[in-house]
Amino acid sequence: MTLDVDESFSLTVKNSAGETADAIWTMSVDGVVAINGKTITGKASGTVTLKTEVGGVTFSCIVRVN
């Protein structure tokens, strides 16, 4: 995903039943994005990897902020 500063998107993970899971995202670098629930907002130029684990499976998303 590529964002501009102050641009946002919603990041969701679905469990094996197809329901939206309560994912708690962690980030590899602080300060590049802000996470508020499932809303990810670009805060500063850079690249960050977001990760969460749902049902024993790890999911990740690379976010680049321009």
CHARMM-style PDB file with segment names, atoms N, HN, CA, C and O in Angstrom:
ATOM      1  N   MET     1       0.852  -1.158   0.000  1.00  0.00      PROA
ATOM      2  CA  MET     1       0.000   0.000   0.000  1.00  0.00      PROA
ATOM      3  C   MET     1       0.907   1.233   0.000  1.00  0.00      PROA
ATOM      4  O   MET     1       1.907   1.274   0.718  1.00  0.00      PROA
ATOM      5  N   THR     2       0.559   2.222  -0.796  1.00  0.00      PROA
ATOM      6  HN  THR     2      -0.253   2.189  -1.379  1.00  0.00      PROA
ATOM      7  CA  THR     2       1.283   3.496  -0.791  1.00  0.00      PROA
ATOM      8  C   THR     2       0.305   4.601  -0.433  1.00  0.00      PROA
ATOM      9  O   THR     2      -0.786   4.695  -0.995  1.00  0.00      PROA
ATOM     10  N   LEU     3       0.716   5.438   0.516  1.00  0.00      PROA
ATOM     11  HN  LEU     3       1.602   5.362   0.973  1.00  0.00      PROA
ATOM     12  CA  LEU     3      -0.109   6.539   1.009  1.00  0.00      PROA
ATOM     13  C   LEU     3       0.664   7.846   0.940  1.00  0.00      PROA
ATOM     14  O   LEU     3       1.892   7.853   0.858  1.00  0.00      PROA
ATOM     15  N   ASP     4      -0.064   8.940   0.975  1.00  0.00      PROA
ATOM     16  HN  ASP     4      -1.061   8.934   1.043  1.00  0.00      PROA
ATOM     17  CA  ASP     4       0.528  10.247   1.205  1.00  0.00      PROA
ATOM     18  C   ASP     4       0.370  10.568   2.691  1.00  0.00      PROA
ATOM     19  O   ASP     4      -0.427   9.934   3.383  1.00  0.00      PROA
ATOM     20  N   VAL     5       1.112  11.532   3.171  1.00  0.00      PROA
ATOM     21  HN  VAL     5       1.759  12.047   2.609  1.00  0.00      PROA
ATOM     22  CA  VAL     5       0.953  11.987   4.559  1.00  0.00      PROA
ATOM     23  C   VAL     5      -0.492  12.461   4.736  1.00  0.00      PROA
ATOM     24  O   VAL     5      -1.023  13.169   3.880  1.00  0.00      PROA
ATOM     25  N   ASP     6      -1.114  12.078   5.824  1.00  0.00      PROA
ATOM     26  HN  ASP     6      -0.682  11.503   6.519  1.00  0.00      PROA
ATOM     27  CA  ASP     6      -2.498  12.370   6.204  1.00  0.00      PROA
ATOM     28  C   ASP     6      -3.548  11.586   5.420  1.00  0.00      PROA
ATOM     29  O   ASP     6      -4.741  11.777   5.654  1.00  0.00      PROA
ATOM     30  N   GLU     7      -3.149  10.718   4.503  1.00  0.00      PROA
ATOM     31  HN  GLU     7      -2.179  10.563   4.312  1.00  0.00      PROA
ATOM     32  CA  GLU     7      -4.089   9.850   3.805  1.00  0.00      PROA
ATOM     33  C   GLU     7      -4.316   8.598   4.652  1.00  0.00      PROA
ATOM     34  O   GLU     7      -3.395   8.126   5.319  1.00  0.00      PROA
ATOM     35  N   SER     8      -5.534   8.060   4.628  1.00  0.00      PROA
ATOM     36  HN  SER     8      -6.281   8.443   4.086  1.00  0.00      PROA
ATOM     37  CA  SER     8      -5.882   6.902   5.463  1.00  0.00      PROA
ATOM     38  C   SER     8      -6.495   5.789   4.632  1.00  0.00      PROA
ATOM     39  O   SER     8      -7.009   6.019   3.538  1.00  0.00      PROA
ATOM     40  N   PHE     9      -6.431   4.572   5.174  1.00  0.00      PROA
ATOM     41  HN  PHE     9      -6.013   4.385   6.064  1.00  0.00      PROA
ATOM     42  CA  PHE     9      -7.151   3.432   4.615  1.00  0.00      PROA
ATOM     43  C   PHE     9      -7.499   2.490   5.749  1.00  0.00      PROA
ATOM     44  O   PHE     9      -6.921   2.562   6.833  1.00  0.00      PROA
ATOM     45  N   SER    10      -8.455   1.600   5.488  1.00  0.00      PROA
ATOM     46  HN  SER    10      -8.924   1.542   4.607  1.00  0.00      PROA
ATOM     47  CA  SER    10      -8.901   0.634   6.478  1.00  0.00      PROA
ATOM     48  C   SER    10      -8.255  -0.713   6.171  1.00  0.00      PROA
ATOM     49  O   SER    10      -8.286  -1.172   5.029  1.00  0.00      PROA
ATOM     50  N   LEU    11      -7.673  -1.346   7.184  1.00  0.00      PROA
ATOM     51  HN  LEU    11      -7.648  -0.974   8.111  1.00  0.00      PROA
ATOM     52  CA  LEU    11      -6.986  -2.623   7.022  1.00  0.00      PROA
ATOM     53  C   LEU    11      -7.675  -3.651   7.906  1.00  0.00      PROA
ATOM     54  O   LEU    11      -7.645  -3.544   9.132  1.00  0.00      PROA
ATOM     55  N   THR    12      -8.301  -4.654   7.278  1.00  0.00      PROA
ATOM     56  HN  THR    12      -8.326  -4.740   6.282  1.00  0.00      PROA
ATOM     57  CA  THR    12      -9.019  -5.674   8.033  1.00  0.00      PROA
ATOM     58  C   THR    12      -8.517  -7.069   7.660  1.00  0.00      PROA
ATOM     59  O   THR    12      -7.991  -7.295   6.570  1.00  0.00      PROA
ATOM     60  N   VAL    13      -8.694  -7.976   8.585  1.00  0.00      PROA
ATOM     61  HN  VAL    13      -9.121  -7.792   9.470  1.00  0.00      PROA
ATOM     62  CA  VAL    13      -8.373  -9.388   8.384  1.00  0.00      PROA
ATOM     63  C   VAL    13      -9.632 -10.165   8.727  1.00  0.00      PROA
ATOM     64  O   VAL    13     -10.310  -9.867   9.710  1.00  0.00      PROA
ATOM     65  N   LYS    14      -9.936 -11.157   7.916  1.00  0.00      PROA
ATOM     66  HN  LYS    14      -9.385 -11.399   7.117  1.00  0.00      PROA
ATOM     67  CA  LYS    14     -11.093 -12.005   8.196  1.00  0.00      PROA
ATOM     68  C   LYS    14     -10.614 -13.362   8.694  1.00  0.00      PROA
ATOM     69  O   LYS    14      -9.606 -13.890   8.226  1.00  0.00      PROA
ATOM     70  N   ASN    15     -11.355 -13.917   9.651  1.00  0.00      PROA
ATOM     71  HN  ASN    15     -12.174 -13.487  10.031  1.00  0.00      PROA
ATOM     72  CA  ASN    15     -11.011 -15.235  10.182  1.00  0.00      PROA
ATOM     73  C   ASN    15     -11.508 -16.323   9.233  1.00  0.00      PROA
ATOM     74  O   ASN    15     -12.084 -16.019   8.188  1.00  0.00      PROA
ATOM     75  N   SER    16     -11.290 -17.570   9.586  1.00  0.00      PROA
ATOM     76  HN  SER    16     -10.822 -17.817  10.434  1.00  0.00      PROA
ATOM     77  CA  SER    16     -11.651 -18.686   8.710  1.00  0.00      PROA
ATOM     78  C   SER    16     -13.154 -18.773   8.459  1.00  0.00      PROA
ATOM     79  O   SER    16     -13.577 -19.399   7.487  1.00  0.00      PROA
ATOM     80  N   ALA    17     -13.963 -18.159   9.314  1.00  0.00      PROA
ATOM     81  HN  ALA    17     -13.619 -17.650  10.103  1.00  0.00      PROA
ATOM     82  CA  ALA    17     -15.413 -18.142   9.120  1.00  0.00      PROA
ATOM     83  C   ALA    17     -15.856 -16.972   8.250  1.00  0.00      PROA
ATOM     84  O   ALA    17     -17.048 -16.812   7.986  1.00  0.00      PROA
ATOM     85  N   GLY    18     -14.902 -16.153   7.801  1.00  0.00      PROA
ATOM     86  HN  GLY    18     -13.934 -16.283   8.015  1.00  0.00      PROA
ATOM     87  CA  GLY    18     -15.230 -15.004   6.959  1.00  0.00      PROA
ATOM     88  C   GLY    18     -15.656 -13.768   7.726  1.00  0.00      PROA
ATOM     89  O   GLY    18     -16.106 -12.789   7.131  1.00  0.00      PROA
ATOM     90  N   GLU    19     -15.517 -13.805   9.046  1.00  0.00      PROA
ATOM     91  HN  GLU    19     -15.151 -14.600   9.530  1.00  0.00      PROA
ATOM     92  CA  GLU    19     -15.882 -12.657   9.882  1.00  0.00      PROA
ATOM     93  C   GLU    19     -14.659 -11.773  10.089  1.00  0.00      PROA
ATOM     94  O   GLU    19     -13.531 -12.262  10.145  1.00  0.00      PROA
ATOM     95  N   THR    20     -14.888 -10.474  10.200  1.00  0.00      PROA
ATOM     96  HN  THR    20     -15.805 -10.076  10.154  1.00  0.00      PROA
ATOM     97  CA  THR    20     -13.790  -9.555  10.465  1.00  0.00      PROA
ATOM     98  C   THR    20     -13.213  -9.850  11.840  1.00  0.00      PROA
ATOM     99  O   THR    20     -13.933  -9.865  12.838  1.00  0.00      PROA
ATOM    100  N   ALA    21     -11.904 -10.083  11.882  1.00  0.00      PROA
ATOM    101  HN  ALA    21     -11.319 -10.070  11.072  1.00  0.00      PROA
ATOM    102  CA  ALA    21     -11.223 -10.422  13.135  1.00  0.00      PROA
ATOM    103  C   ALA    21     -10.791  -9.149  13.859  1.00  0.00      PROA
ATOM    104  O   ALA    21     -10.572  -8.114  13.230  1.00  0.00      PROA
ATOM    105  N   ASP    22     -10.672  -9.230  15.165  1.00  0.00      PROA
ATOM    106  HN  ASP    22     -10.850 -10.071  15.676  1.00  0.00      PROA
ATOM    107  CA  ASP    22     -10.151  -8.133  15.973  1.00  0.00      PROA
ATOM    108  C   ASP    22      -8.634  -8.193  15.912  1.00  0.00      PROA
ATOM    109  O   ASP    22      -7.992  -8.762  16.795  1.00  0.00      PROA
ATOM    110  N   ALA    23      -8.065  -7.608  14.873  1.00  0.00      PROA
ATOM    111  HN  ALA    23      -8.587  -7.145  14.156  1.00  0.00      PROA
ATOM    112  CA  ALA    23      -6.616  -7.629  14.670  1.00  0.00      PROA
ATOM    113  C   ALA    23      -5.969  -6.466  15.415  1.00  0.00      PROA
ATOM    114  O   ALA    23      -6.444  -5.332  15.349  1.00  0.00      PROA
ATOM    115  N   ILE    24      -4.890  -6.756  16.117  1.00  0.00      PROA
ATOM    116  HN  ILE    24      -4.504  -7.677  16.171  1.00  0.00      PROA
ATOM    117  CA  ILE    24      -4.087  -5.723  16.766  1.00  0.00      PROA
ATOM    118  C   ILE    24      -2.782  -5.651  15.987  1.00  0.00      PROA
ATOM    119  O   ILE    24      -1.978  -6.582  16.011  1.00  0.00      PROA
ATOM    120  N   TRP    25      -2.584  -4.534  15.297  1.00  0.00      PROA
ATOM    121  HN  TRP    25      -3.238  -3.777  15.277  1.00  0.00      PROA
ATOM    122  CA  TRP    25      -1.444  -4.356  14.415  1.00  0.00      PROA
ATOM    123  C   TRP    25      -0.235  -3.820  15.168  1.00  0.00      PROA
ATOM    124  O   TRP    25      -0.356  -2.933  16.013  1.00  0.00      PROA
ATOM    125  N   THR    26       0.933  -4.370  14.849  1.00  0.00      PROA
ATOM    126  HN  THR    26       1.032  -5.091  14.162  1.00  0.00      PROA
ATOM    127  CA  THR    26       2.191  -3.825  15.354  1.00  0.00      PROA
ATOM    128  C   THR    26       2.959  -3.305  14.153  1.00  0.00      PROA
ATOM    129  O   THR    26       2.721  -3.742  13.027  1.00  0.00      PROA
ATOM    130  N   MET    27       3.885  -2.367  14.383  1.00  0.00      PROA
ATOM    131  HN  MET    27       4.078  -2.011  15.298  1.00  0.00      PROA
ATOM    132  CA  MET    27       4.633  -1.791  13.274  1.00  0.00      PROA
ATOM    133  C   MET    27       6.127  -1.949  13.485  1.00  0.00      PROA
ATOM    134  O   MET    27       6.620  -1.936  14.613  1.00  0.00      PROA
ATOM    135  N   SER    28       6.838  -2.099  12.376  1.00  0.00      PROA
ATOM    136  HN  SER    28       6.438  -2.110  11.459  1.00  0.00      PROA
ATOM    137  CA  SER    28       8.282  -2.324  12.430  1.00  0.00      PROA
ATOM    138  C   SER    28       9.047  -1.041  12.724  1.00  0.00      PROA
ATOM    139  O   SER    28      10.162  -1.089  13.244  1.00  0.00      PROA
ATOM    140  N   VAL    29       8.455   0.112  12.395  1.00  0.00      PROA
ATOM    141  HN  VAL    29       7.550   0.151  11.973  1.00  0.00      PROA
ATOM    142  CA  VAL    29       9.095   1.413  12.606  1.00  0.00      PROA
ATOM    143  C   VAL    29       8.037   2.366  13.145  1.00  0.00      PROA
ATOM    144  O   VAL    29       6.960   2.489  12.561  1.00  0.00      PROA
ATOM    145  N   ASP    30       8.329   3.032  14.239  1.00  0.00      PROA
ATOM    146  HN  ASP    30       9.204   2.932  14.713  1.00  0.00      PROA
ATOM    147  CA  ASP    30       7.385   4.011  14.791  1.00  0.00      PROA
ATOM    148  C   ASP    30       7.438   5.314  14.010  1.00  0.00      PROA
ATOM    149  O   ASP    30       8.481   5.687  13.472  1.00  0.00      PROA
ATOM    150  N   GLY    31       6.294   6.008  13.952  1.00  0.00      PROA
ATOM    151  HN  GLY    31       5.447   5.705  14.389  1.00  0.00      PROA
ATOM    152  CA  GLY    31       6.245   7.362  13.412  1.00  0.00      PROA
ATOM    153  C   GLY    31       5.891   7.485  11.944  1.00  0.00      PROA
ATOM    154  O   GLY    31       5.586   8.585  11.483  1.00  0.00      PROA
ATOM    155  N   VAL    32       5.920   6.384  11.186  1.00  0.00      PROA
ATOM    156  HN  VAL    32       6.168   5.490  11.560  1.00  0.00      PROA
ATOM    157  CA  VAL    32       5.604   6.459   9.757  1.00  0.00      PROA
ATOM    158  C   VAL    32       4.094   6.480   9.545  1.00  0.00      PROA
ATOM    159  O   VAL    32       3.594   7.226   8.704  1.00  0.00      PROA
ATOM    160  N   VAL    33       3.372   5.667  10.302  1.00  0.00      PROA
ATOM    161  HN  VAL    33       3.779   5.061  10.986  1.00  0.00      PROA
ATOM    162  CA  VAL    33       1.908   5.635  10.245  1.00  0.00      PROA
ATOM    163  C   VAL    33       1.347   5.705  11.661  1.00  0.00      PROA
ATOM    164  O   VAL    33       2.040   5.433  12.641  1.00  0.00      PROA
ATOM    165  N   ALA    34       0.086   6.073  11.738  1.00  0.00      PROA
ATOM    166  HN  ALA    34      -0.477   6.294  10.942  1.00  0.00      PROA
ATOM    167  CA  ALA    34      -0.664   5.993  12.996  1.00  0.00      PROA
ATOM    168  C   ALA    34      -1.732   4.923  12.799  1.00  0.00      PROA
ATOM    169  O   ALA    34      -2.328   4.823  11.727  1.00  0.00      PROA
ATOM    170  N   ILE    35      -1.967   4.133  13.827  1.00  0.00      PROA
ATOM    171  HN  ILE    35      -1.483   4.215  14.698  1.00  0.00      PROA
ATOM    172  CA  ILE    35      -2.972   3.081  13.775  1.00  0.00      PROA
ATOM    173  C   ILE    35      -4.040   3.398  14.807  1.00  0.00      PROA
ATOM    174  O   ILE    35      -3.751   3.580  15.989  1.00  0.00      PROA
ATOM    175  N   ASN    36      -5.294   3.461  14.332  1.00  0.00      PROA
ATOM    176  HN  ASN    36      -5.529   3.314  13.371  1.00  0.00      PROA
ATOM    177  CA  ASN    36      -6.425   3.688  15.215  1.00  0.00      PROA
ATOM    178  C   ASN    36      -7.460   2.618  14.862  1.00  0.00      PROA
ATOM    179  O   ASN    36      -8.264   2.790  13.946  1.00  0.00      PROA
ATOM    180  N   GLY    37      -7.421   1.514  15.605  1.00  0.00      PROA
ATOM    181  HN  GLY    37      -6.768   1.374  16.349  1.00  0.00      PROA
ATOM    182  CA  GLY    37      -8.293   0.382  15.280  1.00  0.00      PROA
ATOM    183  C   GLY    37      -7.843  -0.236  13.977  1.00  0.00      PROA
ATOM    184  O   GLY    37      -6.735  -0.766  13.889  1.00  0.00      PROA
ATOM    185  N   LYS    38      -8.699  -0.175  12.950  1.00  0.00      PROA
ATOM    186  HN  LYS    38      -9.599   0.255  13.022  1.00  0.00      PROA
ATOM    187  CA  LYS    38      -8.313  -0.705  11.641  1.00  0.00      PROA
ATOM    188  C   LYS    38      -7.986   0.398  10.640  1.00  0.00      PROA
ATOM    189  O   LYS    38      -7.770   0.116   9.461  1.00  0.00      PROA
ATOM    190  N   THR    39      -7.946   1.656  11.099  1.00  0.00      PROA
ATOM    191  HN  THR    39      -8.122   1.885  12.057  1.00  0.00      PROA
ATOM    192  CA  THR    39      -7.610   2.781  10.229  1.00  0.00      PROA
ATOM    193  C   THR    39      -6.124   3.087  10.325  1.00  0.00      PROA
ATOM    194  O   THR    39      -5.591   3.316  11.410  1.00  0.00      PROA
ATOM    195  N   ILE    40      -5.466   3.086   9.171  1.00  0.00      PROA
ATOM    196  HN  ILE    40      -5.899   2.900   8.289  1.00  0.00      PROA
ATOM    197  CA  ILE    40      -4.039   3.359   9.073  1.00  0.00      PROA
ATOM    198  C   ILE    40      -3.891   4.710   8.386  1.00  0.00      PROA
ATOM    199  O   ILE    40      -4.454   4.921   7.312  1.00  0.00      PROA
ATOM    200  N   THR    41      -3.135   5.634   8.997  1.00  0.00      PROA
ATOM    201  HN  THR    41      -2.678   5.462   9.870  1.00  0.00      PROA
ATOM    202  CA  THR    41      -2.949   6.976   8.452  1.00  0.00      PROA
ATOM    203  C   THR    41      -1.470   7.265   8.299  1.00  0.00      PROA
ATOM    204  O   THR    41      -0.690   7.052   9.228  1.00  0.00      PROA
ATOM    205  N   GLY    42      -1.077   7.754   7.117  1.00  0.00      PROA
ATOM    206  HN  GLY    42      -1.711   7.926   6.363  1.00  0.00      PROA
ATOM    207  CA  GLY    42       0.300   8.143   6.882  1.00  0.00      PROA
ATOM    208  C   GLY    42       0.679   9.358   7.706  1.00  0.00      PROA
ATOM    209  O   GLY    42      -0.061  10.341   7.736  1.00  0.00      PROA
ATOM    210  N   LYS    43       1.826   9.306   8.377  1.00  0.00      PROA
ATOM    211  HN  LYS    43       2.427   8.507   8.353  1.00  0.00      PROA
ATOM    212  CA  LYS    43       2.271  10.409   9.234  1.00  0.00      PROA
ATOM    213  C   LYS    43       3.591  11.014   8.784  1.00  0.00      PROA
ATOM    214  O   LYS    43       3.795  12.214   8.965  1.00  0.00      PROA
ATOM    215  N   ALA    44       4.498  10.227   8.202  1.00  0.00      PROA
ATOM    216  HN  ALA    44       4.332   9.252   8.056  1.00  0.00      PROA
ATOM    217  CA  ALA    44       5.805  10.736   7.785  1.00  0.00      PROA
ATOM    218  C   ALA    44       6.340   9.836   6.676  1.00  0.00      PROA
ATOM    219  O   ALA    44       6.012   8.651   6.622  1.00  0.00      PROA
ATOM    220  N   SER    45       7.154  10.391   5.803  1.00  0.00      PROA
ATOM    221  HN  SER    45       7.420  11.354   5.847  1.00  0.00      PROA
ATOM    222  CA  SER    45       7.730   9.607   4.707  1.00  0.00      PROA
ATOM    223  C   SER    45       8.526   8.430   5.247  1.00  0.00      PROA
ATOM    224  O   SER    45       9.270   8.558   6.220  1.00  0.00      PROA
ATOM    225  N   GLY    46       8.359   7.287   4.604  1.00  0.00      PROA
ATOM    226  HN  GLY    46       7.755   7.183   3.814  1.00  0.00      PROA
ATOM    227  CA  GLY    46       9.096   6.089   4.995  1.00  0.00      PROA
ATOM    228  C   GLY    46       8.326   4.842   4.653  1.00  0.00      PROA
ATOM    229  O   GLY    46       7.260   4.899   4.040  1.00  0.00      PROA
ATOM    230  N   THR    47       8.875   3.713   5.057  1.00  0.00      PROA
ATOM    231  HN  THR    47       9.740   3.667   5.555  1.00  0.00      PROA
ATOM    232  CA  THR    47       8.260   2.406   4.821  1.00  0.00      PROA
ATOM    233  C   THR    47       8.162   1.665   6.139  1.00  0.00      PROA
ATOM    234  O   THR    47       9.096   1.676   6.941  1.00  0.00      PROA
ATOM    235  N   VAL    48       7.034   1.025   6.358  1.00  0.00      PROA
ATOM    236  HN  VAL    48       6.275   1.015   5.707  1.00  0.00      PROA
ATOM    237  CA  VAL    48       6.788   0.296   7.596  1.00  0.00      PROA
ATOM    238  C   VAL    48       6.079  -1.015   7.255  1.00  0.00      PROA
ATOM    239  O   VAL    48       5.283  -1.077   6.318  1.00  0.00      PROA
ATOM    240  N   THR    49       6.376  -2.047   8.018  1.00  0.00      PROA
ATOM    241  HN  THR    49       7.022  -1.997   8.779  1.00  0.00      PROA
ATOM    242  CA  THR    49       5.659  -3.317   7.891  1.00  0.00      PROA
ATOM    243  C   THR    49       4.723  -3.450   9.081  1.00  0.00      PROA
ATOM    244  O   THR    49       5.148  -3.369  10.234  1.00  0.00      PROA
ATOM    245  N   LEU    50       3.449  -3.656   8.790  1.00  0.00      PROA
ATOM    246  HN  LEU    50       3.104  -3.723   7.853  1.00  0.00      PROA
ATOM    247  CA  LEU    50       2.447  -3.881   9.831  1.00  0.00      PROA
ATOM    248  C   LEU    50       2.207  -5.379   9.920  1.00  0.00      PROA
ATOM    249  O   LEU    50       2.125  -6.063   8.899  1.00  0.00      PROA
ATOM    250  N   LYS    51       2.094  -5.893  11.150  1.00  0.00      PROA
ATOM    251  HN  LYS    51       2.161  -5.338  11.979  1.00  0.00      PROA
ATOM    252  CA  LYS    51       1.864  -7.328  11.348  1.00  0.00      PROA
ATOM    253  C   LYS    51       0.803  -7.545  12.410  1.00  0.00      PROA
ATOM    254  O   LYS    51       0.641  -6.753  13.339  1.00  0.00      PROA
ATOM    255  N   THR    52       0.081  -8.656  12.238  1.00  0.00      PROA
ATOM    256  HN  THR    52       0.213  -9.299  11.484  1.00  0.00      PROA
ATOM    257  CA  THR    52      -0.880  -9.098  13.235  1.00  0.00      PROA
ATOM    258  C   THR    52      -0.979 -10.616  13.149  1.00  0.00      PROA
ATOM    259  O   THR    52      -0.594 -11.214  12.144  1.00  0.00      PROA
ATOM    260  N   GLU    53      -1.491 -11.230  14.197  1.00  0.00      PROA
ATOM    261  HN  GLU    53      -1.804 -10.744  15.014  1.00  0.00      PROA
ATOM    262  CA  GLU    53      -1.705 -12.671  14.194  1.00  0.00      PROA
ATOM    263  C   GLU    53      -3.179 -12.936  14.500  1.00  0.00      PROA
ATOM    264  O   GLU    53      -3.728 -12.425  15.476  1.00  0.00      PROA
ATOM    265  N   VAL    54      -3.800 -13.741  13.649  1.00  0.00      PROA
ATOM    266  HN  VAL    54      -3.353 -14.156  12.857  1.00  0.00      PROA
ATOM    267  CA  VAL    54      -5.208 -14.104  13.825  1.00  0.00      PROA
ATOM    268  C   VAL    54      -5.313 -15.609  13.617  1.00  0.00      PROA
ATOM    269  O   VAL    54      -4.921 -16.128  12.571  1.00  0.00      PROA
ATOM    270  N   GLY    55      -5.835 -16.295  14.603  1.00  0.00      PROA
ATOM    271  HN  GLY    55      -6.154 -15.873  15.452  1.00  0.00      PROA
ATOM    272  CA  GLY    55      -6.024 -17.739  14.494  1.00  0.00      PROA
ATOM    273  C   GLY    55      -4.745 -18.502  14.246  1.00  0.00      PROA
ATOM    274  O   GLY    55      -4.757 -19.523  13.558  1.00  0.00      PROA
ATOM    275  N   GLY    56      -3.635 -18.025  14.794  1.00  0.00      PROA
ATOM    276  HN  GLY    56      -3.624 -17.196  15.352  1.00  0.00      PROA
ATOM    277  CA  GLY    56      -2.353 -18.696  14.641  1.00  0.00      PROA
ATOM    278  C   GLY    56      -1.640 -18.405  13.328  1.00  0.00      PROA
ATOM    279  O   GLY    56      -0.578 -18.965  13.058  1.00  0.00      PROA
ATOM    280  N   VAL    57      -2.220 -17.531  12.510  1.00  0.00      PROA
ATOM    281  HN  VAL    57      -3.083 -17.076  12.729  1.00  0.00      PROA
ATOM    282  CA  VAL    57      -1.617 -17.164  11.227  1.00  0.00      PROA
ATOM    283  C   VAL    57      -1.169 -15.705  11.298  1.00  0.00      PROA
ATOM    284  O   VAL    57      -1.924 -14.837  11.735  1.00  0.00      PROA
ATOM    285  N   THR    58       0.073 -15.444  10.862  1.00  0.00      PROA
ATOM    286  HN  THR    58       0.686 -16.149  10.507  1.00  0.00      PROA
ATOM    287  CA  THR    58       0.592 -14.074  10.856  1.00  0.00      PROA
ATOM    288  C   THR    58       0.306 -13.428   9.513  1.00  0.00      PROA
ATOM    289  O   THR    58       0.560 -14.011   8.459  1.00  0.00      PROA
ATOM    290  N   PHE    59      -0.227 -12.215   9.566  1.00  0.00      PROA
ATOM    291  HN  PHE    59      -0.434 -11.741  10.422  1.00  0.00      PROA
ATOM    292  CA  PHE    59      -0.515 -11.419   8.369  1.00  0.00      PROA
ATOM    293  C   PHE    59       0.353 -10.178   8.411  1.00  0.00      PROA
ATOM    294  O   PHE    59       0.630  -9.646   9.485  1.00  0.00      PROA
ATOM    295  N   SER    60       0.785  -9.712   7.243  1.00  0.00      PROA
ATOM    296  HN  SER    60       0.561 -10.144   6.370  1.00  0.00      PROA
ATOM    297  CA  SER    60       1.578  -8.489   7.198  1.00  0.00      PROA
ATOM    298  C   SER    60       1.161  -7.638   6.011  1.00  0.00      PROA
ATOM    299  O   SER    60       0.608  -8.127   5.026  1.00  0.00      PROA
ATOM    300  N   CYS    61       1.446  -6.346   6.136  1.00  0.00      PROA
ATOM    301  HN  CYS    61       1.896  -5.948   6.936  1.00  0.00      PROA
ATOM    302  CA  CYS    61       1.146  -5.380   5.089  1.00  0.00      PROA
ATOM    303  C   CYS    61       2.281  -4.361   5.088  1.00  0.00      PROA
ATOM    304  O   CYS    61       2.586  -3.764   6.121  1.00  0.00      PROA
ATOM    305  N   ILE    62       2.907  -4.162   3.925  1.00  0.00      PROA
ATOM    306  HN  ILE    62       2.659  -4.647   3.086  1.00  0.00      PROA
ATOM    307  CA  ILE    62       3.949  -3.149   3.809  1.00  0.00      PROA
ATOM    308  C   ILE    62       3.283  -1.850   3.372  1.00  0.00      PROA
ATOM    309  O   ILE    62       2.530  -1.823   2.398  1.00  0.00      PROA
ATOM    310  N   VAL    63       3.569  -0.771   4.104  1.00  0.00      PROA
ATOM    311  HN  VAL    63       4.180  -0.793   4.895  1.00  0.00      PROA
ATOM    312  CA  VAL    63       3.004   0.529   3.801  1.00  0.00      PROA
ATOM    313  C   VAL    63       4.131   1.511   3.519  1.00  0.00      PROA
ATOM    314  O   VAL    63       5.050   1.663   4.325  1.00  0.00      PROA
ATOM    315  N   ARG    64       4.056   2.173   2.375  1.00  0.00      PROA
ATOM    316  HN  ARG    64       3.310   2.050   1.721  1.00  0.00      PROA
ATOM    317  CA  ARG    64       5.001   3.225   2.018  1.00  0.00      PROA
ATOM    318  C   ARG    64       4.291   4.557   2.099  1.00  0.00      PROA
ATOM    319  O   ARG    64       3.200   4.712   1.552  1.00  0.00      PROA
ATOM    320  N   VAL    65       4.888   5.515   2.768  1.00  0.00      PROA
ATOM    321  HN  VAL    65       5.775   5.390   3.212  1.00  0.00      PROA
ATOM    322  CA  VAL    65       4.290   6.846   2.872  1.00  0.00      PROA
ATOM    323  C   VAL    65       5.182   7.813   2.113  1.00  0.00      PROA
ATOM    324  O   VAL    65       6.383   7.906   2.368  1.00  0.00      PROA
ATOM    325  N   ASN    66       4.575   8.536   1.170  1.00  0.00      PROA
ATOM    326  HN  ASN    66       3.599   8.461   0.963  1.00  0.00      PROA
ATOM    327  CA  ASN    66       5.320   9.525   0.365  1.00  0.00      PROA
ATOM    328  C   ASN    66       5.467  10.822   1.130  1.00  0.00      PROA
ATOM    329  OT1 ASN    66       6.062  11.773   0.624  1.00  0.00      PROA
TER     330      ASN     66
END
